[in-house]
Amino acid sequence: MSPDVLYNTALRDYTAGNYPLALQEFTEYLRSYGETTLASNAQFYLGDIYYQQGQFPKAIQEYDKAMEQYPNGNKTAAAQLKKAYALLNMDMRAQGVRELNSLVRRFPSTPEANLARDRLTTLGPARATKQTR
């Protein structure tokens, strides 16, 4: 199967909610065409499939791969945003806030940075913790 056909098939299955098949297809795409311009998107969608299924630790692993292996990919900011959301969903507030702030610094003019700013605003200041003396 050509790279375009495989990618578009995987994306169609992802959009239709057929996550097991899309997971298989995006994985095959990365195995066969990991150096193409759409590879960063495929890696992002692997993370997003796990995110949609509530498998946040696996989603974070895949989002990290998208950011590390494809730092200039067009889904890098989206991967960092969704990683932050996954961390927040796992009640890992400090790490989630750190990712959101990092996203705003790294990609200040992106729609993802605007979403990160909005989420930081809704989270409000961190709760005070007791300090032991």
N, C-alpha and C positions, 0 to 999 in steps of 0.2 A: 504494500500500500504506500502511496506517495506521502510525503510529510504533510502536505496541505489536507489531503483527504483524511488521514489519520487524526490530525489535530481537530479538524472541523467535526468529525464524527464524535470524538471525545467531548468536544464542547457542546455538541447537540445533546449527547447523553447526560452531561452534567446539568445543562439547562432544564432537561426533562426530569431531573431528579433521579436518574438511573445511576446512582453513585457507584455501586460495585463495578459496573461495566465501564464507566468513565474513569474510575481509578485504574483499572487494568489498561485502558487505552492511553491515558496520560503517562503511565509508567512505561509502556511500550514506546511511546513517542520519545520520552527522555532517553531510553536505552538506545534507540536507533538514531535519534536526531537531536541529541543533547547540545549541539553547538549551533543550532539554528536560532533565528531571531525570536521565534515563538517558544523556545525552550523555557525562558523565564516565566512566561504565562502558564505553561503546562505545570511547572513546579509550584507556582502559586495555587493553581486549581487543585493540586493534590492536597495542599494544606486546607483549602477551603472545603473540600469534600469531608475531611475529618472534622473541621469546625462545624459544618452543617449537621453532622451526626453527633455533636456533643463530645467528640473525642479530642478534648483540648490539648492534652500533652502531645499526641501525635500531630495535631495541627501545628503546634508550636515548632516541632522538629522540622516539619516541611516548610513552614514559613522561614525558619532560620536558614534552611538550604537555599531558598529563593533569594534571600538577602545576601548570603555569603557567596554562592556560586554565580549569581547574576546581579552584582551590585549596581550595574547600570541598566538593568532591565526595566521595562515600563510598568512592571507590577511590584517593584521593590518597595515603594511607599505604601502600597496597598497591603503588602505582606507584613510590613512593620505595624500598620494600623490593626490588622486582624490579629497579629500576635499579641498586641496590647489588649485587645478585647478578650482574647482567650485567657490571658493571665488574669484579667479582672473577673471573668466568669469562674475562674478557679479560686477566687478570693485571695489572689496574690496582688493586693492593691499597690504596694510599694513598687513592685516590678512592673506592673501595668502602667503606673504613672510615669515611671522612668522611661519606658518605651514611648509613651505618648509625647513626653517632653523631647526625647531624642528625635522623634519623627518631625516635630515642629522645627527643631534646629536644622536637621538635615535637608528637609524638603519644605521650606517655609511657604512657598507659593502654590502648593498643590491643593487640590480638593481634600486629599487625605489629611493634610495639616489643618485645614479648617475643621474637619470632623474631629480631629484630635483635640483642638482647642475647645470645641463645644463639649466634648466628653470631659475634659479637665474641669471646665466650668461647672458641669452638673455634678461632678464628684465632690467639689468643694474642697476646703482645706482638710488635710489629714487630721484625724482625731488625735488629741493629745494622749500621750501614754504616760503612765506613772514611771517616774524615775526612782530607782533605789539609790540610797545613799550609803 
